Amino acid sequence: MADPLHEFRTRGAGQLIEDLVPQVEMADTAEWLAQIVRWRKQFPLKYPKQGGLRAQHVLDRLNAVTKGDAILTTDVGQHQMWAAQFCLTRSNRAWLSSGGAGTMGFGFPAAIGAQFAQPHKKVWAIVGDGGFQMTCSELATACVNKLPVKCLIINNNYLGMIRQWQEMFYDNRLSGADLEGNPDFVKLAQAYGAKGLRIRRPADVDRILREAQAWDKGPCVVVAEVVKEDNVFPMIPAGASLSEMLIEKPKHRLEKPSGST
């Protein structure tokens, strides 16, 4: 019998994978996908339609404006979860996110890279006000190279996910989550030479997103001034199982989570 380690060393991983592919049978996923469709109908995504500009509404409308035909990148935080829920993509390799790695600042540089790689595609970075400030100096790179990359800042003047965890698990004892010193992101974009747009009202969402979508003379930053305190669901507390998923704000105090967030 051939030694797998010897085969790996002499033939290389690429050849071994090619040899394995014909032996893999494609699974029949029709029943599982049909079940997912039923769940989506039974438990549709929803969010409040009153009470100010909602991040969910902005991202829902971004999906409508792009029609799923754009490369989307995300940063880390509440906006990342909402983007995953409301923004769809039609093609492979069009959703770029660091997942649960917690790499704040990833979203905008990733969008710049995607725009370099796909100059004829629409590319949107979806970021929060906290993460954007970790790499916003890359606006210089985008402007110098006249990249038509778009950046949607979900600005709630908070580290939203941090605030949500402190509210739900630490008796709302907030620490280091309020970003009251945020700059004017529209003026910041303009200072670099980018186009800057601002959304304050739900009635303006479609018009401004369409304007940004059509802009191709360089980078465009759209700042959505969303409600300050909003929570994202569903969520799974650190150390909990899938069966302990929270689908709405609990009415009782929760124990402090164990393990990593």
N, C-alpha and C positions, 0 to 999 in steps of 0.2 A: 504494500500500500504506500502511495506517495506521501511524503512528509509535507504537510501544508506549509510549514514555515520555510522549508527548502524551496517549494514552489513559489512562494511569495517573493523570496529573495532573488530567485533566478529569472522569473518571468515578469515580476512587477505586479502591482495592485491593479493597474488598468486592464491588463490582459486577463487576470483572474476574474474581474468583474464582468468582462465581456463573455467569458466562458459560463458564468453563472446566469446571465440574463435569460438564455433560452430555457433554463430549467425552472424559471419562476412563472407560475400561472397567475393570470390576472384574476383578482377576486371579483365576484358578482356583488356589486354594491347597490343594485337597484332598490332592494327592499330597504336598506339603511337610508338611502337618499330620500326615498318616499316618506319614511318616518320623520326625517328632518323637516320636510315640507309640511307635514301635518303639525309638528310642534310649532313651526313658525306661524301657522294660522291660528293655533290654539293660544300661543303666547307671543303676540306681536310686540315689537318694540314700540314704546310709547314715551312721551315726555310732556310736561305741562306746556300748554299753548299760550298761557297768560303769565304775567309777572315779569316782563322784560325780555331781553334778547337771550335766548338759550343756545348753548354750544351745540346741543343736539340738532336744533333747527338749522343752524348754519351749516353743519356737516351734512345733514340730510339734503339741503339745497345744493351744496357743492357736488354731491353725487349726481343730482339732476342736471347741473350745468355741464359737468364733464361727461355725462352719460357713460361713466365707467371706462372711458377711453383716455386715461391719463395714468402716468406713473405717480404714485403717491408714496411719500415718506412720512414717518411720524417721529416725534420725539418721545418723551417718556412722561406719563402722568395720566390724568383723567381724559384729556383729549385723545390720547392713544387708544383708550378703550372705546370712546364714542366713535372715533374714526373707524375702528374695526367693526362696529355695529352698523354704521350708516353709510360708509363709503365702500362701494363695490368696484372691482376691477374685472375687465373682460378677458385679460390675457395673463399668461404666466410672467413672473419676474416684474410685475408692475406694482407690487406692494412691498415696500422696503421698511422694515421696522426691526429694532433690536429686541423685540419681544420682552421677556421678563428680565433682561440683563440690567435694566436700570441706568442705561447710558444717556443721561441728560446731556443735551447738546448735539445728539446724533442727527436729528432730523434735517436741519438746513444744510450742513455739509454733504449729507447723503444725497439730497436733492440736486446740489451742484454737480456732484459726480454723475448722477443719472442724466442730467441735462447735457453734460459733456459727451456721455456715451450715446445718448439718443437726441441729437440736436433738433430733430423734426417732431419730437413728441412734446405734448404738454406735460409739464412736471410741476407737481404741487407738494410743498413741504407743509405739513400740519404740525404746528408746534404750540407749546404753552409759553407764557411770558417768562417763566423761570428758566426753562431749558434754552430758549432762544438767546437769552443774554449770556449764555456760556460760550456761544460760537457766533454771535451776531456780527463780529468783525469780518466774517467771511462775506459780508455784503460787498466788501472791497473786491474780493475775487470775482464775484458775480458781475459787478459793475464794470470792472476793467475788461472782462471778457465778453461783456454785453450779452450775457446769458438771459434768455427770456423765462427764467425760473420764477415760479410764484411761491410766496410764503404766506400762509394763513396763520396768524397768531391768535389763538384763543386766549384772550386777555381777561382774566378774572382777578388780577392783582393778588393772587395767592399761589403758593405751591399747593395746588388743589388736592392732590392725592394725599399729601402729608396732612393737610387740614382735615380731610375726610377721616383719616385714620385716628387723628387726635380727637375728633368729635365723637367717633363711634366707640373707641376703645379706651380713651383717657379722659373721660368726663369733660370733653371740650376744653381741656387745658391747652390752649394753643401756644406753641413755642417755635419761633423761627419760620413761620409759615406765611405771614403777611408780607406782601411785597409792596408796601406803601411807597417805596422810593423808586418805583418803575419810571423809566423815561417815557417821553412821548414817542412811541414807536414809529408813527408816521413821519415826524420830524427827523428821527434817527435815520430812517430809510432815505429821506430826501437829502440829508447831509452827505450820504455816501453817493448820491446821484441816482438812486432808484426811485421808482414811482411808489407813492404811498397813498393808501386808501383806508378809510375808516367806516366801520359799520356800527351804528348805535341802535337802530330800530329794526324790528323784524321786516317792516315794509321795504327796507332798503337792501335786504340781503341779496335777492336775485340780481338786481341791477348792478350792484358793485361787483359781485362775483363774475358776472358776464363781462364787465369792463376789464377785470383782471385777466380773465381767460383769453380775451382778444388781444391784450397788450403783448407785443412781440419785439419792442425796441430795447429791451433790457429787463432786469429783475423788477418784480412788483411785489410789494408787501401790503397785505390786507390785514388790518387790525380789527378784530371783532370784540367789541367791549361788552362781554357777556355778564350775566348776573354773577355776583361775587361768590355766593355760597350755593353750590349745587353738588349733589352726590351722584356718582356713577354706579349703576347696578346692571347686571348681577356682579357680585364679587365674592371671592372665597378668602376668608381670613387666613393669614399665615398659619400653617400647621393643621388646618382643617381639611376635611375630605370634600369631595364633590357633592356628597349628600348634605353637607352643611352650607351650601351656597346660599348667599343672601340675595333675594330678588327685589327687596325693598328695604327702606330704612327700618330697623327693628324698633319695637315699641318698649323694649326693656334694655337694661344695661348689659353690655357684652363684656366677657372676660378679656383681659389683655391677651393678644395673640402670642403664640409661641413659634419660634423659628423665624426664618427670614421672610421679609415682605416681598 
